[in-house]
């Protein structure tokens, strides 16, 4: 249950992630058996494990550096033990705590695994398009993430401006990511309103959604919840779609639907993945790299999530993420478009056929923010 989990449950989740990846690595590279990196090896071997920091508290929570790396094995491969990593011989890498990696190297004395190179993880399978063989249909979309009002008022001016743009652009899809009523808003934290969060949503947000739906009846408007939205009953990530009963109380038009967070959907045959939780900022603080394949840092952070097949692969995820819900955080197919809002600089980047997108936030403090428009 929420805010209560056993350490064993978290350990089991981590072990399953390593073993699933190890099985795919063996199939991808036609390897009969992976090596236990904690044993001495005079010859070059291949192994799979999880990157962790200095083992000071048993949780791998320490920040990593090129001289403070450990590789944690699965229970099947190495009994869950850890071994120091020497990456000075690797020409290129990009590492963070919690990352599952494929490493080639030697352990000459049984105390340190010297990496010669990190191999690419197997790619996710592509999304299976319509079996009828119909061609992909073009579409355009507007994507925005909250908060949608400035810090000094609750008038939702950025959302009104966004709606005006959408009415002029007439996209096929409007994707609005929370928070709509942010728990971090200064006026709400100070109790400067007489309205409840649901009343505020119904009074300020729903009329704009109704205007959108009336003017663009053939456009799909979809909402994605956020863990810090006061209107969401689930203050944790992942989140189910907002219930129809809640949407009715919020006076959301019936044609407007809610998606889960995170979610993977197909739009006209195009696979989209959306994760409305800022995993990029903690990744940016934790990552160490040397001549990485993807040199542009911000898109590289987003690409880590796709490579790891996980929407929050950090060794120490936020307290709002429970191990029991880990299955909902796994990516199952390769997206064509990956949307993940972050407080870091907005970006749009194409890497290996995937559009990596951080639309930013619709408002930033006392000024308007950014959103994204997609044309396929």
N, C-alpha and C positions, 0 to 999 in steps of 0.2 A: 504494500500500500504506500501512498505518497508520504515522503519524508521518513520512510522506514525501509531499509534494506540491509541484508546481511552481506558481510564482506565476501563470503563464499559465493553468493550470487554474482557479484561483480567479477570475481576470479573466474567463475565458470563461463561467463560471457566473453571475457578476454581470451580464454583458452579456445573456445569455439571459433572465434574470429581467426586466430592463428592457424588452427587446424583446417578450416575451410580454405584459407588461402594456400596453405601448404599442399592440399590435395590438387588445387587448380594449377599450382606451379609444377608439380610433378607431371601432370597431363600436358601442360603447355610445352615444357622443355624435354619431355620424354625421359624423365629422371626416374630410375627404379627406386632409389631410396635417398632421402635427404640425410645429411650428416648432422650429428649432435655437435654443436660448436663448442661445448664445454669440454670435450675430449681432445687430447692431443692428435693433430693431423699433420703429417709431414708433406702430404700431397694436397693439391688444390681440391677443395670440396665446395659443395653448394648447400646452403642452409636457409631456413626461413625462421624468422622470429620478430619480436616486437622491440622497438627502440624505447629505452627508458633512461632516466638520469641516474645520478649517483644514488646508490641504494642506502640512503640514510634513515628512511622511515619505513622501508618495506613496501612503499607504494609507487616508487618511480616518479615521485612528484617533483624532484629537483629539476631546475633548468639544465638543459644539456649544452655542451660545448664539444668541440672536436676532440678535446682531451678528457671528457667526462661522459663517455657513452657506454651503455651496457646493452646487450642483446638478451632479451628474455625468450626462453624456449617454451613450446607447448609441453603439456604433461607427457604426451605420447613420445615426443622427440627427445626431450632432455629433462623430464621430470619437473618442468617449470623453473629450472635453475637459470641463473644469469651469468654472463661472461662479459668481461671488459672487451670493448671494441677499439681497435686501432684503425683509423680511417685515413691515415697519412698516405697510404699507398693508393688510395682511390682517387682517380683524376676528377671525378664529378659526383656530387651527391647533393641532396636536399632532404634534411632529416628533421623530425620533431618527435617529442615524447608520445608514445602510443602508436606510432607508424609501424605497420607490418612491412618488412622488407625481405628481398631475396638477395643474399650476400654470397659472394664467392671469395674464398681465402684459405688461410692456414692457421692452425693453432699449434705452434711448434712446441710449447712447453706446457700446454694445458691451462694456462692462466690468462691468455689474451688471444682473441681471434683477430688476426690481421686481415683486413678486407682489401682485396685487389680491385674489386668492382662491385657495384650494386646493379643487378639485372632488373629489367622492367617487369612490373607485375602483369599478369595476364589481364587482357581487356575484358570488360563486361560484354555480354552478347548484345547485339543490336536489337532494337525494338522490332517486333514482328508486325509489319504493316498489314493492311487489309488483305486477307487471303484471296480476295476476288481479283487481286492484281490491278486495281484501279490506281491511277497515278495520284501523286500527292497534290492537294489543292492549295493554292496560295492563300495567305491570310495576313492580316496585320494586327498588332496588339499593342496596347498601352499597359505598362507595368509600373506600379508605384507602391511604395512602402511607407507606413506611418512612422512617426506621428504626423497628423494632418492639420494641426493647429499650432500657432505660435505660442511661445512660453508666457507671453504677457496677456493672453486672452483665450477665450474658448469659442471664438467665432468661426473657426475652421476656414479661414480665408485661403490657405494653400489648397485645400480640397475643392473649394469653389472654383479657383483658377484652373485646377486640373480638370474639373468637369467641363469648363468652357472649352478647353483644348480638345477634350474627347468629343464633344459635340461637333466641333469643327472638323476633326480628323475622321470621325465615323469609323473607328476600327472594328474588326470582327470580334475581338476579345478585349475585355477590360479586366485586368487582374489587379485587385486591390489587396495589399497585404497589410495586416495590422502592425502595430497597435492603432486602434481607432480612438479609444479612450485610455491613454497611457497612464499607468500608475506613477510614472516619474514626472508628470506634469506639475510644475510648481504650484499652480492655483489649486489643483486637486489635493496635493499633499498638504497644503495649508488650509484646506476646508473652505475655500473662497467661493463655493457655489452651493446653492440649495437643492440642486438636482442630483439624483442618483446617477451612477454611470449609465444605466439603461435608459433613464429619462433623457440624459444628455445625448446619447446616441440617437434616440428616437426624434429628438428635437432638432439636432444639427446635421447628422449624417444621413439619416433615412430620407429626408426630403430631397437631398441631392441624388441619392440612388434612384429614387422614384422619377426624378427628372430625367436621369440617364435612360431609364428603362422606357419611359414614355416616348422620348425623342428617338431612341435607337432600339426599336422592338426586335430587330434581327441581330443585334449584337449580344454576345454572351457576357454577362457581368458576374464575376466570381470573386468571393472573399476568402482570404486565407487568415486564420487566427494567429495570434501572437501570445507568447507566454506572459508578457507584461501588460496585457490588455485587461482592464477591469471588467469588461463585459464577458470575458471568457471564463467559464467555470473551471478550466483546467490551467493552473499556473505552472505547467510543466511542459517539457518538450520530449517526445512528440505529442501532438494534440489531434483529437478527432475533429471532424467538421462540426461547426456550430449547429446545435440541434434545431430542427424546424420550429419547435415550441419557443426556443429562445429568439429565433429570427422573427417570429410573430410578435413577441413582446417588444422587440426592437423596432417593429413596424417596417421591416425590410420587405420590399416588394417580393411577391411570390416567385417571380421569374429569376430573381437573384439567388444564386446558390452559394453554399460554403463548401470549400475543399478542406481536406486534412492538412496538417502541417507536421512533417514534410509530405509532399505528394509527388507522384510521377503520373503524368497523364499524356495522352496522345491528342493533338489538335490537328485535324486534317492530315493525319499520318505523320506528323512531326512530334517526336518524343520530347516532352518538357519535364524537367525536374525542378521543384521549388522547395527551398529550405528557408523558412522564415525564422532564422536564429543566427545570430552573428558568430559563426565559427571562425571567420577569417581573422578577426582582431586577436584572439588568443593564439591562433596559429602564427601570426606575424611576430608575436612576442617570443614564441618558443622555437621557431625554426632556425637551424644553422645550415649553411649551404656553401658549396664550392663549385663554381662553374656549372650551375645546373643547366639541364637541357632546355628548360623554359626559363629564359633569363628575365623576363618581365615578372617582377615579384608578386604583384597582386593577383594576376591571373594564375600564377603558379600555386598560390594558396588555395584557390578554388579548385584547381586541377588535382591537388592532393586528395580532396574529398572524393572525386571521381575515381582516382587510382585506388583509394582505400575502400571504395564501394560503401561508404558510410558517411552520413551527414554530420557526424560529430566524432571523429576518430581520436581525439586527444586522450592521453593517458589519464588525465584528471578532468573529466567533463564537468560542466556546471552542476551544482547540487540539484537543479531542477530536472536533470536527466536520470532516469532510473534504469538499472540493468534489466529489469523485467520487461521493459519496452524496447529493448535493443533491436528486436526484429523489425520494428517499424522504422528504424533509422538506417536500415540497410538499403542500398541501391540494388535493384534487380536487373535493370537493363541500362545500356549506355544511352544517355540523353543526347539529343541533338542541340538542345538549349538548356543550360543550367543557370537558374536564377537564385541568387543568395544575397539578400541585402546585408550591408555592413556599414559600420561607422567609418570604415576606411574610405579612401578616395573612390568615387564611382568609376567603373570601367566597363568596357565591352571588348572582348578579345576572342578571336577564333584560334583554337589550338586543336590540331589533330581532328578536324571536322566537327568540333563541338564549340558552340557559342557560350562563352563564360561571361556572365552578366551580373554586375552589382549596380542596381538602379539608384542606389543612394536612398535618401529619405525625403519625403515631400516637404518637410519643414526642418529647419536647423536652428533651434533656439529662437531668436527674434527675427529671423528672415526665412524666406522661402528656400526650398531645397531643389531636388532633382527628381526626375522620373525617366523612364526609358520607353522608346517606341521601337517595336520590332516589325520588320517587313520580311515575309518569307515568300 
